[in-house]
Amino acid sequence: MSVPVDLAQLACLVRVLGPESLLATVTDDGRPHIVSVDAHWVDGTIVCGGGRRTRANATTTPSVTLIWPTIHDGAYRLIVDGSAAVDDAAERVTVTPTFAVLHRISTAPDTGPSCLPIE
């Protein structure tokens, strides 16, 4: 089950979930490249670190995805698609969210923290 997340609620979710997330980019030959990052909400964007390969991928293909692997007793995962801007000097990737969804494991309860768009 997927629950769309209003982008206006995303700041709350990112703060509640904490920084531990995954950043998915695409290599030049189309393979996924996924790394662990600390992601933080900053002025309507999500800012995270990024190594050389991650930054190169995001420069070439700025469509990226951030994933918070587990929230609320493992029932939900937050998935955020966005457009990346790379700052090589700061070794940082800034993601402007374009879409967000909570994906629930089919066997998990459908309740969550108060800022989740579920009851």
GROMACS elastic network, one bead per residue, 0.5 to 0.9 nm:
[ bonds ]
;  ai    aj funct       b0    kb
    1   102     6  0.82895   500
    1   103     6  0.58624   500
    1   104     6  0.52329   500
    1   105     6  0.69949   500
    1   106     6  0.64933   500
    2   101     6  0.63451   500
    2   102     6  0.55909   500
    2   104     6  0.61761   500
    3   100     6  0.87581   500
    3   101     6  0.55099   500
    3   102     6  0.50491   500
    3   103     6  0.64144   500
    3   104     6  0.80294   500
    3   117     6  0.73338   500
    3   118     6  0.77673   500
    4    99     6  0.81082   500
    4   100     6  0.61551   500
    4   102     6  0.63276   500
    4   103     6  0.86606   500
    4   117     6  0.79292   500
    5     8     6  0.82329   500
    5     9     6  0.67884   500
    5    10     6  0.69827   500
    5    78     6  0.88900   500
    5    99     6  0.76668   500
    5   100     6  0.52002   500
    5   101     6  0.50618   500
    5   102     6  0.67379   500
    5   116     6  0.79579   500
    5   117     6  0.65868   500
    6     9     6  0.54448   500
    6    10     6  0.67770   500
    6    99     6  0.82395   500
    6   100     6  0.72567   500
    6   101     6  0.84870   500
    6   117     6  0.81198   500
    7    10     6  0.50026   500
    7    11     6  0.78382   500
    7    97     6  0.74451   500
    7    98     6  0.77810   500
    7    99     6  0.70978   500
    7   100     6  0.68438   500
    8    11     6  0.69579   500
    8    12     6  0.84403   500
    9    12     6  0.55843   500
    9    13     6  0.65674   500
    9    14     6  0.89280   500
    9   115     6  0.70927   500
    9   116     6  0.78802   500
    9   117     6  0.82613   500
   10    13     6  0.50641   500
   10    14     6  0.60835   500
   10    15     6  0.85381   500
   10    41     6  0.87152   500
   10    44     6  0.88979   500
   10    80     6  0.89844   500
   10    97     6  0.87451   500
   10   100     6  0.77120   500
   10   115     6  0.89554   500
   11    14     6  0.52744   500
   11    15     6  0.62261   500
   11    16     6  0.85971   500
   11    41     6  0.61019   500
   11    42     6  0.85780   500
   11    44     6  0.74119   500
   11    45     6  0.86180   500
   11    46     6  0.87936   500
   12    15     6  0.52504   500
   12    16     6  0.60659   500
   12    17     6  0.85415   500
   12    41     6  0.88837   500
   12   115     6  0.64707   500
   12   116     6  0.85576   500
   13    16     6  0.50305   500
   13    17     6  0.59247   500
   13    18     6  0.84155   500
   13    78     6  0.84167   500
   13   115     6  0.65918   500
   13   116     6  0.69708   500
   14    17     6  0.52711   500
   14    18     6  0.61211   500
   14    19     6  0.73076   500
   14    39     6  0.80749   500
   14    40     6  0.70628   500
   14    41     6  0.64899   500
   14    46     6  0.84531   500
   14    68     6  0.86244   500
   14    78     6  0.88149   500
   15    18     6  0.53546   500
   15    19     6  0.75768   500
   15    40     6  0.74201   500
   15    41     6  0.70246   500
   16   113     6  0.85638   500
   16   115     6  0.84067   500
   17    20     6  0.78545   500
   17    68     6  0.74028   500
   17    70     6  0.86612   500
   17    71     6  0.68064   500
   17    78     6  0.89038   500
   18    21     6  0.82116   500
   18    38     6  0.82872   500
   18    39     6  0.78070   500
   18    40     6  0.77930   500
   18    68     6  0.86797   500
   19    37     6  0.74868   500
   19    40     6  0.58293   500
   19    41     6  0.88858   500
   19    48     6  0.86837   500
   19    68     6  0.83959   500
   20    36     6  0.72313   500
   20    37     6  0.62117   500
   20    38     6  0.50711   500
   20    39     6  0.66136   500
   20    68     6  0.68230   500
   20    69     6  0.83945   500
   21    35     6  0.85101   500
   21    36     6  0.58719   500
   21    37     6  0.55118   500
   21    38     6  0.61713   500
   21    39     6  0.64729   500
   21    66     6  0.67156   500
   21    67     6  0.55438   500
   21    69     6  0.66134   500
   22    34     6  0.64744   500
   22    35     6  0.55122   500
   22    37     6  0.56781   500
   22    38     6  0.81918   500
   22    39     6  0.85324   500
   22    65     6  0.81590   500
   22    66     6  0.55356   500
   22    67     6  0.50503   500
   22    68     6  0.64495   500
   22    69     6  0.75074   500
   23    33     6  0.81203   500
   23    34     6  0.55498   500
   23    35     6  0.54338   500
   23    36     6  0.63846   500
   23    37     6  0.65447   500
   23    39     6  0.88768   500
   23    48     6  0.86345   500
   23    50     6  0.86380   500
   23    54     6  0.84616   500
   23    64     6  0.71996   500
   23    65     6  0.58652   500
   23    67     6  0.65461   500
   24    32     6  0.65948   500
   24    33     6  0.56115   500
   24    35     6  0.67000   500
   24    54     6  0.83476   500
   24    64     6  0.57809   500
   24    65     6  0.51013   500
   24    66     6  0.62468   500
   24    67     6  0.79915   500
   25    31     6  0.85251   500
   25    32     6  0.59074   500
   25    33     6  0.51704   500
   25    34     6  0.64136   500
   25    35     6  0.86798   500
   25    54     6  0.65885   500
   25    55     6  0.88131   500
   25    57     6  0.60055   500
   25    58     6  0.61812   500
   25    61     6  0.75912   500
   25    62     6  0.79922   500
   25    63     6  0.74020   500
   25    64     6  0.52088   500
   25    65     6  0.69302   500
   26    29     6  0.79054   500
   26    30     6  0.56325   500
   26    31     6  0.56023   500
   26    33     6  0.56621   500
   26    34     6  0.85344   500
   26    54     6  0.84679   500
   26    57     6  0.58384   500
   26    58     6  0.74965   500
   26    60     6  0.86860   500
   26    61     6  0.67829   500
   26    62     6  0.88857   500
   26    63     6  0.84233   500
   26    64     6  0.77423   500
   27    30     6  0.51774   500
   27    31     6  0.52634   500
   27    32     6  0.62651   500
   27    33     6  0.65053   500
   27    53     6  0.83380   500
   27    54     6  0.85214   500
   27    56     6  0.84237   500
   27    57     6  0.54834   500
   27    58     6  0.87050   500
   27    60     6  0.84361   500
   27    61     6  0.81753   500
   28    31     6  0.75024   500
   28    57     6  0.70480   500
   28    60     6  0.76324   500
   28    61     6  0.83444   500
   33    53     6  0.85135   500
   33    54     6  0.73178   500
   33    57     6  0.83136   500
   34    54     6  0.82295   500
   35    50     6  0.82426   500
   35    51     6  0.88254   500
   35    54     6  0.78550   500
   37    48     6  0.61418   500
   37    49     6  0.61244   500
   37    50     6  0.72969   500
   38    47     6  0.82280   500
   38    48     6  0.55769   500
   38    49     6  0.67383   500
   39    46     6  0.61145   500
   39    47     6  0.54925   500
   39    49     6  0.75463   500
   39    66     6  0.86043   500
   40    45     6  0.81756   500
   40    46     6  0.53658   500
   40    47     6  0.52570   500
   40    48     6  0.64493   500
   41    44     6  0.66805   500
   41    45     6  0.57248   500
   41    47     6  0.63745   500
   42    45     6  0.52913   500
   42    46     6  0.59764   500
   42    47     6  0.65627   500
   43    46     6  0.82369   500
   44    96     6  0.71644   500
   44    97     6  0.81147   500
   45    94     6  0.64909   500
   45    95     6  0.55935   500
   45    97     6  0.66138   500
   46    93     6  0.83291   500
   46    94     6  0.57152   500
   46    95     6  0.50372   500
   46    96     6  0.65377   500
   46    97     6  0.74936   500
   47    92     6  0.70420   500
   47    93     6  0.58996   500
   47    95     6  0.62325   500
   47    96     6  0.88652   500
   48    91     6  0.88349   500
   48    92     6  0.57583   500
   48    93     6  0.54364   500
   48    94     6  0.64216   500
   48    95     6  0.81755   500
   49    55     6  0.89278   500
   49    90     6  0.84027   500
   49    91     6  0.60072   500
   49    93     6  0.58906   500
   49    94     6  0.85590   500
   50    53     6  0.79002   500
   50    54     6  0.55165   500
   50    55     6  0.57669   500
   50    86     6  0.87125   500
   50    88     6  0.88210   500
   50    91     6  0.57765   500
   50    92     6  0.53347   500
   50    93     6  0.60221   500
   51    54     6  0.52897   500
   51    55     6  0.60693   500
   51    56     6  0.85268   500
   51    91     6  0.66479   500
   51    92     6  0.80786   500
   52    55     6  0.52920   500
   52    56     6  0.61245   500
   52    57     6  0.86371   500
   52    88     6  0.81950   500
   52    91     6  0.77745   500
   53    56     6  0.50893   500
   53    57     6  0.61164   500
   53    58     6  0.86077   500
   54    57     6  0.51534   500
   54    58     6  0.61701   500
   54    59     6  0.85744   500
   54    93     6  0.86007   500
   55    58     6  0.51103   500
   55    59     6  0.60653   500
   55    60     6  0.86678   500
   55    85     6  0.88505   500
   55    86     6  0.61318   500
   55    87     6  0.80530   500
   55    88     6  0.71147   500
   55    91     6  0.76061   500
   55    92     6  0.75988   500
   55    93     6  0.68393   500
   56    59     6  0.51173   500
   56    60     6  0.63239   500
   56    61     6  0.85374   500
   56    86     6  0.83944   500
   56    88     6  0.89771   500
   57    60     6  0.52502   500
   57    61     6  0.58759   500
   57    62     6  0.75102   500
   58    61     6  0.50109   500
   58    63     6  0.71012   500
   58    64     6  0.70212   500
   58    83     6  0.86166   500
   58    84     6  0.61142   500
   58    85     6  0.73112   500
   58    86     6  0.68920   500
   58    93     6  0.79139   500
   59    62     6  0.56918   500
   59    84     6  0.75972   500
   59    85     6  0.71170   500
   59    86     6  0.62971   500
   61    64     6  0.77424   500
   61    83     6  0.89045   500
   61    84     6  0.83753   500
   62    82     6  0.80208   500
   62    83     6  0.52905   500
   62    85     6  0.69429   500
   62    86     6  0.86780   500
   62    95     6  0.88264   500
   63    81     6  0.72746   500
   63    82     6  0.58520   500
   63    84     6  0.63296   500
   63    95     6  0.89695   500
   64    80     6  0.84435   500
   64    81     6  0.58969   500
   64    82     6  0.55583   500
   64    83     6  0.61590   500
   64    84     6  0.64801   500
   64    95     6  0.77928   500
   65    79     6  0.69267   500
   65    80     6  0.55399   500
   65    82     6  0.62236   500
   65    83     6  0.85763   500
   65    95     6  0.87589   500
   65    97     6  0.89973   500
   66    78     6  0.80846   500
   66    79     6  0.58509   500
   66    80     6  0.50787   500
   66    81     6  0.64416   500
   66    82     6  0.80629   500
   66    95     6  0.87199   500
   67    70     6  0.88262   500
   67    77     6  0.69627   500
   67    78     6  0.56757   500
   67    80     6  0.63648   500
   67    81     6  0.88269   500
   68    71     6  0.74641   500
   68    76     6  0.88567   500
   68    77     6  0.56799   500
   68    78     6  0.50989   500
   68    79     6  0.66023   500
   68    80     6  0.86631   500
   69    74     6  0.82428   500
   69    76     6  0.79333   500
   69    77     6  0.52153   500
   69    78     6  0.70197   500
   69    79     6  0.85029   500
   70    73     6  0.74589   500
   70    75     6  0.68742   500
   70    76     6  0.57546   500
   70    78     6  0.76201   500
   71    74     6  0.51368   500
   71    75     6  0.63059   500
   71    76     6  0.52591   500
   71    77     6  0.60460   500
   71    78     6  0.77915   500
   71   112     6  0.83074   500
   72    75     6  0.57487   500
   72    76     6  0.64173   500
   72    77     6  0.88398   500
   72   111     6  0.80034   500
   72   112     6  0.57057   500
   72   113     6  0.69671   500
   73    76     6  0.79310   500
   73   108     6  0.86155   500
   73   112     6  0.86579   500
   74    77     6  0.76874   500
   74   104     6  0.87160   500
   74   105     6  0.82565   500
   74   108     6  0.77574   500
   75   103     6  0.82662   500
   75   104     6  0.55186   500
   75   105     6  0.57298   500
   75   106     6  0.84918   500
   75   107     6  0.81172   500
   75   109     6  0.65499   500
   75   110     6  0.75124   500
   75   111     6  0.84475   500
   75   112     6  0.83855   500
   76   102     6  0.60453   500
   76   103     6  0.54037   500
   76   105     6  0.65226   500
   76   108     6  0.80143   500
   76   110     6  0.85912   500
   76   112     6  0.83617   500
   77   101     6  0.82330   500
   77   102     6  0.55550   500
   77   103     6  0.52215   500
   77   104     6  0.65538   500
   77   105     6  0.83947   500
   78   100     6  0.71867   500
   78   101     6  0.59471   500
   78   103     6  0.64712   500
   79    99     6  0.83355   500
   79   100     6  0.56460   500
   79   101     6  0.54014   500
   79   102     6  0.62926   500
   79   103     6  0.74064   500
   80    97     6  0.64872   500
   80    98     6  0.75676   500
   80    99     6  0.58050   500
   80   101     6  0.65879   500
   80   102     6  0.88257   500
   81    95     6  0.84767   500
   81    96     6  0.84390   500
   81    97     6  0.58680   500
   81    98     6  0.57600   500
   81    99     6  0.51739   500
   81   100     6  0.62231   500
   81   101     6  0.88585   500
   82    95     6  0.56768   500
   82    96     6  0.52455   500
   82    99     6  0.67092   500
   82   100     6  0.87080   500
   83    94     6  0.81936   500
   83    95     6  0.54175   500
   83    96     6  0.52455   500
   83    97     6  0.65965   500
   83    98     6  0.71516   500
   84    93     6  0.63285   500
   84    94     6  0.55342   500
   84    96     6  0.64259   500
   84    97     6  0.88088   500
   85    92     6  0.85652   500
   85    93     6  0.57941   500
   85    94     6  0.51839   500
   85    95     6  0.64080   500
   85    96     6  0.81337   500
   86    90     6  0.88352   500
   86    91     6  0.77905   500
   86    92     6  0.61358   500
   86    94     6  0.64017   500
   86    95     6  0.88109   500
   87    90     6  0.55521   500
   87    91     6  0.58877   500
   87    92     6  0.52478   500
   87    93     6  0.62233   500
   87    94     6  0.79223   500
   88    92     6  0.64628   500
   88    93     6  0.82982   500
   89    92     6  0.78518   500
   90    93     6  0.87459   500
   97   100     6  0.73836   500
  102   116     6  0.85018   500
  102   117     6  0.86519   500
  104   107     6  0.82302   500
  104   108     6  0.67271   500
  104   109     6  0.83646   500
  104   110     6  0.74863   500
  105   108     6  0.53809   500
  105   109     6  0.85099   500
  106   109     6  0.83497   500
  108   111     6  0.88471   500
  109   112     6  0.84970   500
  110   118     6  0.70733   500
  110   119     6  0.71224   500
  111   116     6  0.85301   500
  111   118     6  0.60619   500
  111   119     6  0.50797   500
  112   115     6  0.81263   500
  112   116     6  0.61200   500
  112   117     6  0.83811   500
  112   118     6  0.64503   500
  112   119     6  0.64709   500
  113   116     6  0.55756   500
  113   117     6  0.88139   500
  113   118     6  0.82576   500
  113   119     6  0.82471   500
  114   117     6  0.78279   500
  114   118     6  0.80015   500
  114   119     6  0.76706   500
  115   118     6  0.82706   500
  116   119     6  0.76998   500
